[in-house]
Amino acid sequence: MAQVSLEQVRKVYGATKGGQDFVAVEGATFDVADGELLVLVGPSGCGKSTLLRMIAGLEEITSGTLRIGDRVVNDVAPKDRDIAMVFQNYALYPHMTVAANLAFGLKLRGVPPAEIARRVDEAARFLELGKLLDRRPAALSGGQRQRDALGRALVRDPQVFLLDEPLSNLDAKLRAGMRVEIARLHRQVGATMVYVTHDQVEAMTLGQRIVVLKDGRVQQIDTPMALYERPANLFVATFLGSPAMNVLRGRLVRADGLALDLGDGLRVPLEARDAVPEAWLQRDIAIGVRPEHLLPAGEGTAALAPTIEMVEALGNETLVNVRLGPHALVSRMAPRLLPPPGTPLPLSLAPGQWHAFDAASGERL
């Protein structure tokens, strides 16, 4: 296995109809440690798949430096980079059996037949494909096809595995099961993996570290819980977490204690963990509150009374959608009997469990 290193990597496509170049990736700089599973996450069009394809050699790098191990690979052909890629659509040969698909890449590289048989058998046992080796892709379920595609990459024993939204074509139950499979694969093989997804649940559960992207720029790189607990800006704060972080916009004031003035006579009392800088006061600010920190009154401080819009009873938890003036909020709470929609619901903010962001730039204060 090997480390992957990107230094100021940039990708620019030719002029659009408006006559301007389109910058797909701007100045991406980060390392993927040897044996690490790093996730690239962001909305559609953020540049994550373009980044992955540049690592694979399927897209030319406009500028910057890409290293795999100790070697600069900017101008190295994909076949010579010693990487294996798993695609979103699996890319299995429909006329070949599972065994033939597993072995195909090894045959192209001239691996001896005995070694091919050993690697295919090993991958089939590891991925529980032993009873399916004679089937063709059309006779496989989505999860089985995905395991076949993973196995084809695994038998290569490459320096780096690249996975481009490999679970997006599966239903919710299969996705959950395949997340476990991929985590187990990484743990047992100890492989360097770069995994692309737009699904923040996949990112949070699989990634040892996560690179959050927006509009071709890296927003933040950190461990899943560090991103969740201390997002660098409003985009990261609202992108990671389900339901998304609640955002209240107003002016921070001192009125019988610290409060957020929402206008129209609405004020949300706040309790801070630390002293609030005077520079924060009397300025437009965005306050972020996770749904689990918006509590039924009595379990926190700073009571407010938004109106219930919808209750989502999910069995193990209840999500309550409420409205406070112009702000739509979500509270996550334990299962309980709640009043009907249209009824005020006293809530409170967990003491100190809020995040402050600049209203204009979105950067964390």
C-alpha positions as a printed Julia matrix, in Angstrom:
365×3 Matrix{Float64}:
   0.0     0.0     0.0
   1.05    3.63   -0.39
   0.36    7.2     0.61
  -1.46    9.48   -1.82
  -0.48   13.16   -1.76
  -2.14   16.07   -3.57
  -0.53   19.5    -3.62
  -2.47   22.43   -5.09
  -4.18   20.15   -7.61
  -6.35   22.06  -10.05
  -8.66   21.0   -12.88
  -9.93   23.48  -15.44
 -12.19   22.62  -18.37
 -12.3    24.64  -21.59
 -14.41   27.72  -22.1
 -18.15   27.34  -21.55
 -20.88   28.98  -23.66
 -20.31   32.15  -21.65
 -16.7    32.22  -22.78
 -15.22   31.43  -19.36
 -13.2    28.43  -18.25
 -14.9    26.12  -15.76
 -12.8    25.35  -12.66
 -13.89   21.92  -11.42
 -11.26   21.58   -8.68
  -9.33   24.49   -7.18
  -6.14   24.01   -5.16
  -6.88   20.65   -3.51
  -4.14   19.87   -1.0
  -4.28   16.85    1.32
  -2.64   13.5     2.04
  -4.17   10.04    2.27
  -2.06    8.09    4.76
  -0.82    4.58    3.99
  -3.67    2.23    4.93
  -6.21    5.03    5.52
  -9.82    5.08    4.3
 -10.43    8.69    3.28
 -13.85    9.84    2.08
 -14.48   12.67   -0.39
 -17.98   14.01    0.21
 -20.08   16.85   -1.11
 -23.13   17.65   -3.25
 -23.36   16.89   -6.96
 -20.96   19.02   -8.98
 -18.58   19.72   -6.09
 -15.58   18.08   -7.81
 -15.24   14.89   -5.77
 -15.49   12.45   -8.7
 -13.19   14.68  -10.77
 -10.62   14.48   -7.97
 -10.91   10.71   -7.87
 -10.56   10.44  -11.65
  -7.43   12.6   -11.51
  -5.93   10.22   -8.93
  -6.85    7.34  -11.24
  -5.36    9.08  -14.29
  -8.69    9.24  -16.12
  -8.66   13.06  -16.02
  -5.62   15.18  -16.83
  -4.38   17.45  -14.03
  -4.29   21.1   -15.13
  -1.76   22.09  -12.47
  -0.42   20.91   -9.14
   1.34   17.73   -8.07
  -0.06   14.23   -7.44
   2.07   11.56   -5.79
   1.32    7.9    -5.15
   3.98    6.62   -2.81
   7.25    8.38   -3.62
   6.41    8.82   -7.31
   4.93   11.87   -9.04
   2.25   10.41  -11.32
   0.85   13.48  -13.1
   1.92   12.09  -16.48
   1.82    8.37  -15.66
  -0.78    6.3   -17.57
  -3.65    4.84  -15.5
  -2.47    1.25  -16.08
   0.95    2.1   -14.64
  -0.28    3.79  -11.44
  -0.96    0.51   -9.59
  -4.48    1.52   -8.58
  -7.79   -0.36   -8.72
 -11.09    1.43   -9.2
 -14.65    0.38   -8.33
 -17.23    2.27  -10.39
 -20.78    3.35   -9.54
 -22.25    1.13  -12.27
 -20.0    -1.85  -11.34
 -18.63   -2.09  -14.95
 -18.88   -5.9   -15.01
 -18.67   -7.74  -18.34
 -22.2    -9.12  -18.86
 -21.08  -12.13  -20.92
 -18.55  -13.27  -18.29
 -19.14  -15.27  -15.13
 -18.27  -13.95  -11.69
 -15.02  -15.94  -11.81
 -14.12  -14.59  -15.25
 -14.83  -11.01  -14.17
 -12.62  -11.47  -11.13
  -9.79  -12.89  -13.21
  -9.99  -10.63  -16.27
  -7.65   -7.87  -15.11
  -5.05  -10.38  -13.94
  -5.09  -12.15  -17.32
  -4.47   -8.85  -19.11
  -1.39   -8.33  -16.94
  -0.02  -11.76  -17.74
  -0.31  -13.17  -14.22
   0.35  -16.97  -14.25
  -2.86  -19.1   -14.27
  -2.05  -20.77  -10.93
  -1.65  -17.37   -9.25
  -4.88  -16.13  -10.85
  -6.76  -19.16   -9.51
  -5.32  -18.61   -6.02
  -6.26  -14.91   -5.92
  -9.76  -15.49   -7.33
 -10.41  -18.27   -4.82
  -9.15  -16.1    -1.97
 -11.31  -13.12   -2.99
 -14.37  -15.34   -3.52
 -14.05  -16.79   -0.03
 -13.44  -13.38    1.53
 -16.48  -11.83   -0.2
 -18.68  -14.95    0.08
 -18.93  -15.38   -3.68
 -17.88  -19.05   -3.75
 -21.31  -20.38   -4.73
 -21.78  -17.7    -7.39
 -18.61  -18.1    -9.46
 -20.42  -19.67  -12.42
 -23.17  -17.05  -12.61
 -23.26  -14.08  -14.96
 -24.04  -10.54  -13.72
 -27.67  -10.72  -14.93
 -28.28  -13.57  -12.47
 -26.87  -11.63   -9.5
 -28.53   -9.26   -7.04
 -27.28   -5.68   -6.71
 -25.28   -6.53   -3.62
 -23.7    -9.57   -5.3
 -22.71   -7.5    -8.32
 -21.14   -4.96   -6.01
 -19.14   -7.68   -4.27
 -18.0    -8.98   -7.66
 -16.8    -5.47   -8.58
 -15.02   -5.16   -5.22
 -13.44   -8.57   -5.7
 -12.12   -7.63   -9.14
 -10.32   -4.7    -7.51
  -9.19   -6.79   -4.54
  -7.46   -9.52   -6.59
  -5.23   -6.87   -8.16
  -3.56   -6.17   -4.77
  -2.96   -2.53   -5.83
  -1.28    0.27   -3.91
  -4.53    2.27   -3.75
  -8.25    1.44   -4.05
 -10.51    4.12   -5.55
 -14.28    3.76   -5.04
 -16.65    6.09   -6.91
 -20.09    6.09   -5.25
 -20.13    2.28   -5.24
 -23.35    1.92   -3.22
 -25.56    4.54   -4.86
 -27.45    1.98   -7.0
 -28.41   -0.19   -4.01
 -31.54    0.04   -1.87
 -31.29    1.3     1.72
 -30.99   -2.14    3.35
 -28.3    -3.31    0.93
 -26.38   -0.05    1.33
 -26.24   -0.57    5.09
 -25.0    -4.12    4.62
 -22.39   -3.15    2.02
 -21.07   -0.36    4.26
 -20.24   -3.07    6.78
 -18.64   -5.19    4.02
 -16.42   -2.32    2.86
 -15.41   -1.43    6.44
 -14.54   -5.09    7.05
 -12.61   -5.25    3.78
 -10.57   -2.2     4.72
  -9.89   -3.43    8.24
  -8.72   -6.88    7.14
  -6.77   -5.86    4.03
  -5.31   -2.67    5.52
  -5.65   -1.0     2.13
  -5.26    2.67    1.23
  -8.74    3.68    0.03
 -10.23    6.88   -1.39
 -14.03    6.68   -1.34
 -16.33    9.17   -3.08
 -19.94    9.65   -1.99
 -22.62   12.33   -1.77
 -24.24   10.43    1.13
 -23.15   11.95    4.43
 -24.21    8.8     6.34
 -21.72    6.75    4.28
 -19.08    9.41    4.86
 -19.61    9.51    8.63
 -19.72    5.74    9.09
 -16.9     4.71    6.74
 -14.34    7.49    6.74
 -11.4     7.61    9.11
 -11.12   11.15    7.82
 -13.44   13.11    5.57
 -12.7    15.77    2.95
 -15.75   18.02    2.54
 -15.96   19.71   -0.87
 -18.1    22.49   -2.28
 -17.81   24.15   -5.71
 -14.45   22.5    -6.32
 -12.87   23.73   -3.08
 -11.95   21.82    0.05
 -14.04   23.19    2.93
 -12.66   21.12    5.81
 -10.68   17.93    6.45
 -11.0    16.07    9.75
 -12.34   13.0    11.51
 -16.12   12.43   11.3
 -16.87   13.48   14.88
 -14.56   16.51   14.74
 -16.44   17.72   11.65
 -19.77   17.09   13.36
 -18.84   18.78   16.62
 -16.76   21.68   15.28
 -17.65   22.5    11.66
 -15.49   25.18   10.03
 -18.39   26.92    8.3
 -22.13   26.84    7.76
 -21.87   24.61    4.71
 -20.07   21.84    6.6
 -22.39   22.35    9.58
 -25.55   21.86    7.55
 -24.23   19.22    5.12
 -23.11   16.71    7.76
 -25.8    15.44   10.1
 -29.26   14.04    9.52
 -31.49   15.93   10.09
 -29.34   18.93    9.24
 -28.22   21.46   11.82
 -30.84   24.12   12.62
 -29.75   27.66   11.72
 -31.18   30.78   13.36
 -30.19   34.16   11.92
 -30.36   37.35   13.92
 -28.39   39.8    16.03
 -26.55   38.8    19.19
 -27.54   41.02   22.14
 -27.36   41.16   25.9
 -30.85   41.47   27.39
 -31.2    39.79   30.77
 -28.39   37.56   29.58
 -27.17   36.61   26.15
 -29.83   36.29   23.44
 -30.31   36.11   19.7
 -32.7    38.81   18.45
 -34.61   37.39   15.45
 -36.62   40.57   14.9
 -40.39   41.04   15.17
 -40.13   40.71   18.94
 -38.64   37.2    18.85
 -35.63   36.51   21.03
 -33.89   33.22   21.74
 -32.02   33.17   25.09
 -28.57   31.57   24.84
 -26.32   30.09   27.48
 -22.65   30.04   26.5
 -20.02   27.57   27.69
 -17.36   30.29   27.55
 -17.26   34.06   27.64
 -18.62   35.54   24.4
 -16.3    38.14   22.78
 -17.73   41.65   22.8
 -17.04   41.83   19.04
 -19.83   39.29   18.5
 -22.46   41.57   20.03
 -24.73   43.79   17.94
 -23.7    42.08   14.7
 -25.59   39.84   12.32
 -24.83   36.26   13.22
 -26.01   32.73   12.48
 -26.48   30.35   15.38
 -26.39   26.61   14.61
 -28.11   24.06   16.86
 -28.12   20.3    16.27
 -31.61   18.71   16.41
 -30.62   16.64   19.47
 -29.73   19.87   21.31
 -33.19   21.39   20.79
 -34.87   19.88   23.84
 -38.34   19.71   25.36
 -38.67   22.57   27.87
 -37.34   21.59   31.27
 -34.44   19.53   29.88
 -32.36   22.58   29.08
 -32.48   26.34   29.44
 -33.64   29.2    27.24
 -37.26   28.27   26.57
 -38.98   29.16   23.3
 -42.36   28.17   21.91
 -42.37   27.36   18.19
 -45.4    25.85   16.47
 -45.5    22.16   15.51
 -45.72   21.62   11.74
 -45.19   17.86   11.5
 -44.24   14.96   13.78
 -42.15   12.09   12.35
 -42.47    9.1    14.69
 -39.61    6.76   13.76
 -39.95    4.22   16.55
 -36.65    4.68   18.33
 -36.86    8.47   18.09
 -39.23   11.27   17.15
 -38.38   14.16   14.84
 -40.54   17.22   15.44
 -40.64   19.83   12.69
 -41.52   23.24   14.13
 -41.58   26.86   13.0
 -40.36   29.88   14.95
 -41.18   33.0    12.96
 -39.42   32.58    9.59
 -37.22   29.75   10.86
 -38.03   26.08   10.21
 -36.44   23.89   12.92
 -36.2    20.2    13.75
 -35.98   18.71   17.23
 -34.82   15.12   17.8
 -36.26   13.6    20.96
 -37.14   10.29   22.56
 -40.48    8.72   21.56
 -43.32   10.52   23.3
 -46.93   11.61   22.86
 -46.97   15.07   21.31
 -49.69   17.66   20.63
 -51.14   17.87   17.09
 -49.74   20.16   14.37
 -50.54   23.83   14.89
 -49.9    23.59   18.64
 -47.08   25.57   20.34
 -44.35   23.31   21.74
 -42.1    24.68   24.52
 -38.48   23.88   23.65
 -35.1    24.88   24.99
 -31.5    24.93   23.81
 -29.09   22.59   25.57
 -26.74   24.84   27.6
 -23.72   25.83   25.54
 -24.59   23.47   22.67
 -24.72   26.04   19.89
 -22.33   27.2    17.18
 -21.74   30.77   16.02
 -21.07   31.67   12.38
 -20.61   34.94   10.55
 -23.92   35.68    8.82
 -22.28   36.98    5.64
 -19.31   34.63    5.06
 -20.65   31.58    6.91
 -17.26   31.08    8.61
 -17.14   29.84   12.19
 -16.64   32.54   14.8
